[in-house]
C-alpha cells in the first residue's frame, strides 16, 4: 500500500556514498571542532594551557567512536602533512627580522644547540630508564629511543602563545621576540634532526615520510650530505617563491580575502618546489613565510599583521587537528602503562631545557632572571605531537625494530609522548605563573603580578 516505506525505512549505509567516510562523519567532525573551541576558551578562562585541554578532549571523544578510528588511520598522514606545513608557514609569517635583529645570535644558538642538548639528555634517559619504567618497553631499540626523544625537542609556538596569554603577556618585548624566533627555529632543527636520525637508522626500502629522509643511508657522511641537500633545496625553493611574493601580492591582491588565497597558494607552491628541488618542502614553506612577512608592499595595509590575521584561522584548525588526532590515536590502557615513564620525562624535559638555555645564553647579554624565564617558556605542543605521528609511521623501517612488534611499539611511544606533553604543559604553566609572582622586575614588563 505504501511502496515507499521499505525504501524509506532502510538503515543508512555504513559509509557516505562514493567515499570511505563513515555515515555521519561531517556531523561528528563539526561537533568535535565546536567542542574543541569551547574547551580552549574554558581553559583560557581558567588560565590553563588550551593544548592540554584539547588533548584530553580528543582522548575522551575517541572512546565511543570506533568507526572513526578507521578514518583517522586512512587519513592521518594527509592531516599530519598539511597541518605541519601550515604551522611552519605561520611560524615563518611570525618572524619579523627587524624586531629580532638584536637577538638573532641568541635565537640561533637556542634553536640549534638547545635542541641538540635536549635530544641528548632526553634520549639517554629514555634509553637507560625506559625499559625499567615503561611497561612493554623492555627491549626498547636505540633507534626508536632517539627518534622518540627527537619528537620532544622543539618549542611549540601555539603553546608558547597560550602561556604568554596566561601571564597577561607580561614578558619584556625583547624576550618575547627571542622566544618566538627560537620556537620557529627549533621546529626546523627538530625536523632536520628527525630526518637525519630516521635516515641514519633506516634498515629497509626507502619510505618518504616528511620529505626529508626518503633515502636509506647507513653512514654519517652520507646522511649529513642528504640533510645538507634538503637544507639547500628548502632555501632555494623558499627564497625563489618568497622573492616573487611581494610582486604577486601587489599585482593580484586587492582585499584580505585575496591575500589569504595568495598566501596559501604560495605556501603550497613553496612546499612543492622544495620537494622538486630535493625534498626540503617544510623548510621552503618557512623561508617563504619569512619573505612574505618581511616584504615591502605597495598597499601598506598588506603587512605582517595582515598576513598573520588572515592565516590565523588556518593555523588554529591545523593546531586543533594535530592535538585531536593524537587523542584519537592513543588508548587509555597504553597511557596508564606509560604514566610512570612519562612523568619522569616530563620532569627531565625542563631540566634539559634549562641546560640548553644556560649554555646558549651564557655571558652578560642575558641576566640570570631572564634565562630562568626563557627556560620556563620552552613548551611542547602540536609540533612535537605531529612528529610523534611521523615517528610511529617510521618505526617499521628502523634498525633493531622487528616488523611484527613495530605497530605495538609505535602505539606505546605515541602514548608516552602524549603523557609527557600533557604533564609538561600543565607543570610549566603553573611554574611560570609562580615565577611571575616571585621574580623581580628584570625580564618582565611591568614587574611581578
N, C-alpha and C positions, 0 to 999 in steps of 0.2 A: 504494500500500500504506500509506504514511504520509501521508495527505492534509494533515496539519497542518504538514508540513515546509516546503512552499513559502511558507506564510504566515509561519512562524517564522523562515525564513532570509531574508526580505525585508530590504533595507537600511533602517535607521531613516530617518524623514522628515527633511528638511533643517531644519524648524522644529518646535518644540513645537506640538502640536495646539491650534488655536484662538488662537495667538499669533504674533507676528512674531519671537519669540526663537529663536535657533538651538538645535539639539539639543545637550544637554549644557551649556546656559547656566548653570544653577544649580550644577552640579558645579564648573565652572571658576570661577564667581564666589566660591563658598565657599573654594576653594583659594587664590584671589588674596588674599582678605581675611586668611586664616590666614598666608599668606606675608608680607603687609604687616605684620601684628602681630609676626611673628618678626623681620623686618628692623628694625622700630622698636626692639625690645628689644635686638637686637645693636648698633644704633647707640648706644643708651643706655649699654650696657656699655663701648663704645669712646669714650664722651663726644663723640659726633658728632651733628649735627642729624638727628633722625629724618625730618624732612620731605625732606631731600636724599636719604636712602636710599630712601624710598618713591617719590620721583620717578624714580629710576633703576630701581626695580623695575617701575614702570608701563611705562617705556620698554622694558625687557628682555622682559617677558612679552607685550607687544603685537606683537612682531615675528612671532610664529608664530600669530597669531590673526586672520586676515583676516576671518573671518565676524563676529567681534565688533566690528570697526570699524564695520560696518553698524549694529549695535545702538547703539553709542555715538553715532553720528550722529543716530539717531532719538530717542534718549532723553537726549541731553546737556543740552538746555535744562531739562528737568524736574529732572534731577540737580543742575544748577547752581543753580536757584532754591531748591529745598528745602535744599540744603547751605548756601548762603549765608545763608538765613533762620535756620537752626539755629545757625550760627556767630555771627551777630549777636545772636541771643537769648541765647546763652551769654555773650557779652561783656556784655550788659546785666545778667545774673544775677551776673556777677563784679564789678560796680561797686557798691561799698559806700560810700555817700555819707558815712557817719560817719567812715570811715577816710581819705578823700581830702580832707576839709574844708580842711586846711592847704595843699593843692597844687592846688586846683581852678583857680585862675587860671593857674598854670604849665601844667597839663594842657590847658586850653582853648587857650592860645597855641600850645603844641607840636602839638596835634592839628589846628589850623587853619592858622596861619601857617607852621608847619613843612611841612605838606603842600603848601601853595602854593609855597613856595620850592623844594621838591624837584621839583614839576611843572615850574616854570620852568627850572631848571638841567638836568634830565634831558631835557626836551622840546627845549631849544635844542641840546644836544649831539647828540641823536638826529637832529634835522633837519639840522644842519650837517655832521655826520660820517658819519651813516648811509649816504648814497649812496656814500661812498668806501670804507667798510669792510664794508658789508653786501652780499654778492653777491645781486643780484636787487632791491635797493632803490635803484636808480639814480634813479628818479623817485618817491621817497617823498613822497606828498601831505602837506601840512601838517596836515590834519585827522587822518590816520592816525598821524602822529608824536605829536601831542598826546594822542590817545586811548591810544596805547601807553604813553606816559610816565605818564599818569594811573594806569594799572594798577600801576605800581611805587611809588606814593606811600604806601600805608597800611602801618603796622606790623601784623604778624600776631601775635595773642595766643598761638596754638599754638606758633609758632616761638619766641616770647619765653619761654614756659614751658619749652620744651626747653633753651634757652640758660641760663636760671636754674638748671635742674637740673644741667647740666654744670658750673656754677660752684658747686655744692653750696648753692644758694640763699643765697649769701654777701652779697647786696646788703642795704643797710640797709632797714628797713621803709618808711621814707619814700620811697625811690627805687622800691621795688617797687610801692607803691600808685600812684605817679605814672606808672610805665611801663604798668601795666595799664589805667589810665584813659585814657592817651594812645593806647594801641592800639585801644581801643573807639571813641574819638572820631575818630581818624584814619581808621578804616574808614568811618564815616558821612560824614566830609568827602570822602573819595575817591569814595564813591558819588554824592554830590551833584555833585561836580566832573565825574564821568563823565557823569552825566545832562545837566548843563549843556553840556558840550562836544559830546556826541552830538546834542543838540537844536540847538545853535548852528550846527553844521556839517552839519545834515541837509539832504539835497538832494531826496529823493523822497517817496513817500507815507508817512504815519505808520506806525511799526512799533514797538510797545511791547515793550521787551526786559527792562529791570529795573524796570518800573513807575515810571520816573522821567522818561523822555524820549519819551513817546508822541506828542507833537505837534510837527510841524515848525514851527520859528520861526527866522527869519533875522536877527533883530536882538537886540542885547544886552538892552535893557529888557524885551522880551517873554520872553526866556529867564530873566532874573532873576526876573520875575514868576512863571513856571512853577515855578522852584526854590522860591520863597517859598511858593507854594501847596502844594507837596509837603511842605515842612517843617511848615506849619501842619496839613495833613492827618495827617501822622505823629504830631505832638504831640497832636492832638485824639484820634485813634484809640488811640494808646498810653496816653494819660492816662486815657481812659474805661475801657479794659479793665483797666489797672493799678489804678485806683481800686476796681474791683469785685473784683479778685483776692483780697485778704485775706478778704473776706466769703465768697467762693465756697470758698476753701480751708477756712475754719472750718466751713462748712456741709457740705461734701462729702467732705473728706479725713479718713480715719482711719488710713491706712498710707502708707508711702513709695511703694508701687506705685500707689496712688490719686493721690498727689502728682505722680508722673510723668505720669499721664494728664491731670490738670487742667492742669499746666504746658504740655504740648504743645498741648492744646486751646486754651488762652488765647493761645499764640503764633500759632496758625493764625487764631484769631478776630481778633487784633490786625492781622495781615497783611491779612486780608480787609476789615476796616473801613477800614484805610489806603487800600486800593485804591478802595473805595466813596467815601470822602471826597475823593479827588483824587489817588491814586497813591502816597502815602507809606507803602507797606506795610513796607518794611525798616526805616525809622525808627520806625514804630509798634511793630514787634517789639522793637527795642532799648529803647524807652521802657517798654513793658510788662515787659520783663525787669528793668529798674531798679526799677520799682514793686514787682514781686514780691520782689526781693532785699531791699528796704528796708522791706517791710511789717511790721506787728505782728500776730502770730497768737496765737489763744487757746492752742493747743498749742505750747509753746515749742520743741519739737524740730523743728518745720517752719520753720527759719530759712534764712539764705542758704547755709549749708554743706550742709543737707539738699537744697536745690534744686540746687546745683551737683553734688552727689553723684549724684542720680537722673538728671540731664541729661548727665552726663559720657559715658556710652556713646554717646548720640546725637551729641554734639559730636565724639567720636572718629571715629565712622563717617562723619560729614559731612566732616571734615578728610581722612580717608583717601580718600574718594570723589573729592574735588576734586583731590588730588595724583595719584592713579592716573589720573584722567580725562585730565589734561594729558599724562601719559606715553603714553596711548593715542593722543592726537591729533597728536603730533609724529612726525617721521621722522628717522632718523639723518642722511640727506643734508642736510636743512634745518638740523639742529643744527650740522653741520660748516660750512655756509655762513655761519651766524650767529655762529660762535665768536669771531672777532676783535672784532666789534662788541659782542657780549655781554660779553666780558672787559673792554672799555673801560667799558661802562656799569656793570658790577659794581664797578669802581674809582671811577667818578664818583658812584655812589649813596651810599656812606659820606661822601664829601665834601659832597654836598648835604645829607645828614642832619646833618652837623657844623655847616654853616652855619645850618640851621634851629634847631638846639639853641642855638647861641651867640646868635642873635637872640631866640629865645623865652625863654630862661632867663638873660638878662643881668641885671646888678645883683649885689647881695650875698646874695640869697636862696639861691643855689647856688654852691658853690665851683667852681674850675676842674676839680678832680678829679671832682666829681660830674657836671659837664657832659660830661666825656670818657666817663664810664660810661654816661650816658643816650644819648649819640651812638652808642656801640657796641652798644646794645641795640635799635636800630631794624631788626629783621629782617623780611624779606619771606617769605611762605609761602603758605598756602592761599587767603587772601582775594585777593591780587594775581593768583593763578592763576585764580580764579573770575572776576574782572574780565576777564582775558585771553580767556576763553571768550566772554564777552559782547561784547568788542571785535570778535572775529572775526565774530560774528553781525551786528554793526552796520556793518561796513565797506562792504557794498554800497550803503548808504544815505547815504554821506557825500559831501560836495562834493569833487570832484577825484579820486575813486576810480572808474576805469572799471569797469563791471559785469563785463566779461569777464576782468579781472585781479584782482577783489576776492578770490576764493577763494584764489588763489596768494599774494597779499599777506597774507591772513589766516594762512595756513599758515606763512609766513616770520616774521611777527610773533609768533605763538604760540611758534615755536621760539626766537626771540630772548628772549622773556620767560622761557621755560624755562631757557635758559642763564644769564641774569642772576640769576634766583632761586637756581639751584643753586650757582653760584660765590659769590654773596653770602652764602648760608647757611654755606658751608664757611669762607670767609675771615673772616667776622665772628666765628664761634665760636672759631676759632683765635686771632684778635687779642684777643678778650675774655679768653680764658684766659691769654694772655701778659700782658695788662694787669693781671689779678688778681694775678699773681706779682710785678709790679713796682711797683704803686701803693702809696701809703701807706694809712693807716687810714681816711681820710675817704671816706664813701660805701660802705664795705664793713663788713659785720657780722662782727667778729672779726679784721679785718685781712687782709693778703695771705696766700696759701697758703704 
